[in-house]
Amino acid sequence: MKKHILFFILIVISFSVKAHDFYSVNDYGDTIYYNITSSTAPYTASVTYKGSSDLEYLDEYMDTIHIPSTVTHDSITYTISAIDGFAFSVCFNLKSVILTDSIIKIGGKAFADCINLLYFTIPNNVNNISVYAFYNCRSLKSITIPSSVSFIGECAFHRCDSLLSINVDNNNLNYASFNGMLHNKTLDTLICCPGGTSGIVNIPDFVTTIVRVAFEGCNYITKVNIPHSVTSIDRNVFQLSNRLDTIIVDNNNPNYSSHNGILYNKNMDTLLYFPTARGGDVIIPDFVNVIGSYAFILCKRIKALYISNSVVSIEHKAFDRCDSVQFIYIGNSVREIGFLNFQLSPIPFIDSIQLKLIICMALTPPDLDNYAFGYTPRDIPIYVPCRSVELYQSAPTWNTFTNYASDYEVNIFDTICEGETYNKNGFNESIEGVYHNYYRRINDCDSTINLHLTVKSLPSNLSYEIVNNDLLLSWHGNNPSYTIYRNNDSIATISDTIYIDRNLIDGTNYCYKVKSISGGCESEDLCLNYIGLNIIEESNVDAILYPNPTSDKTTLELKGLKNKAIVTIYNILGEAVRTYELNNNQQPLEIELNHYTPGIYNIKILIEDNIIVKKLIVK
């Protein structure tokens, strides 16, 4: 009986295929099929499948199978040293396999799709566990990697829905486990999250790298928290994590950000991953320029997709197998959709059998890969700008569609900042509201464009204060999130209107700017010279400044001062305004403020090697 072709969805891996060399019945009555791997001494053989193809027989191995350490054939005794690729794959009724320490390699997909495999012990001499070796073993609950293993192939334990932990022997030189997850030996690379993991996953702050498909098939996780330490996240990390709804990135992460639970690069101009559990109508934010490879892979709950005018590029497989999408609106800036990057599988929007309508506002047809929109009916309506119809009809891949139309109504959702004017698509508006442009029939084209304009407020009143060696920035604004820039470099993305900068160097000039994510509205620059603080915690000196705030003068009293003190007043730009030298008998110090501009000042008090800083507010 042939094995069902329904398993075509599994990734294909090339292995040499030939008929088994011989079979033998072991002491338990199990019929085992073998290939001879060495016909000269020392003689070795591997366990394989029955027949000339792994798809030829169904369930040739069932229940519990015992693999001996040796087998005799034609008067020659062979040592069983390996489990061939596909040897037990798709044996639905296989429950356990007992191996001996003669096994040194487990081949690719050796136990793939053994959905009822409950128990498995990796022998102590195995050094190689090949790709997809235990892929989709849904009943397997735990696995232990012995000290001998030096190589684990990609996806070796992926989509094992019941797997709660991957344990690694402490003496293994290449791998380790932490909280049941598989890491490299130094724990800084996260390799595999067990498929049975559920709820919220907090990635440890010693992890720097998350490898490709590390969370593939983790169907029960709902949220992932990524710490500041993670500097490399491979594409396609969260594929098939069907309940994952939220990804949160630490604000201090140097390479990545999150916004509304979606993963972006640090500058948030590239959308890297959209959680699979989300659906409905999806609007790509207007700060995104690139939709990254695999960003929406297998998102099967999206009904309508609006790609904003800020998007320039849709990378390969960005919307691979999003087969629930019925409507796609492509903004006027998109220049390319996908490309064939040495892949055999089709690229964006493959399997879009539900797709009923495409609107593309680009005047010049975006470069479209041959496999883009695979399996989409070629007669669905495609609306493009009136003057561009002939261009689309002659452009590669676009010319395979047959139903171009140019009578349409388009809704544009866009954002500007206070004081700006929206002047795209024939509009000239600066006030929030809904506006309409009607285009009369020209060359058989009628269209209506509805502009839904949002005006975002600017981040304002940017100010700072020094708190325990840290610089606290604050501002006013009503936007959902902000990016903080220091000397033109993005350092954090947050949803609050307060940010604490802890990474400062004494005597360095810093200029800060706050930019709202939605709309890109920027504050004015705030520049200052950072004064390093070495707060006196065990000193008897107590600095008292009164009154504060004040307008004409203030008094500084240093209680407990026994030595000389240097007092310097700095304005908000970090410029020294006045310096005083005090001895114990010269205080309290009265400071006249009649010529000071209203604002915030820092008073730096140097006592030997210690510094005290007081903030003074002049009204």
ABEGO torsion letter per residue (X at the ends): XBBBAAAAABBBBBBBBBBBABBBBBAAGBBBBBBBABABOBBBBBBBBBEABAAABBGABBEBBBBBABBBBGGBBBBBABBBBGAABGBAABABBBBBAABABBBBGAABGBAABABBBBBAABABBBBGAABGBAABABBBBBAABABBBBGAABGBAABABBBBBAABAABBBBGGBBBBAAGABBABBBAABBEBBBBBAABABBBBGAABGBAABABBBBBAABABBBBGAABGBAABABBBBBAABAABBBBGGBBBBAAGABBABBBAABBEBBBBBAABABBBBGAABGBAABABBBBBAABABBBBGAABGBAABABBBBBAABABBEBBBGBABBBBGBGBAABABBBBABABBBBBBAABGBGBBAABBBBBBAAAAAAAAABBGAAABABBBABBBBBBBBBBBBGBBBABGGBBBABBEBBBBBBBBBGGBBBBBBBBBBBBBBBBGBBBBBBGGBBBBBBBEABABBBBBBGGBBABBBABABBBBABBBBGBBBBBBBBBABGGBBBBBBBBBBBBBBBBAABABBBBBOBOBBAABBBBBBBGBABBBBBBBBBAAGBBABBBBBBAAAOBBBBBAAABBBEBBBBBBBBEABBBBBBBBBX
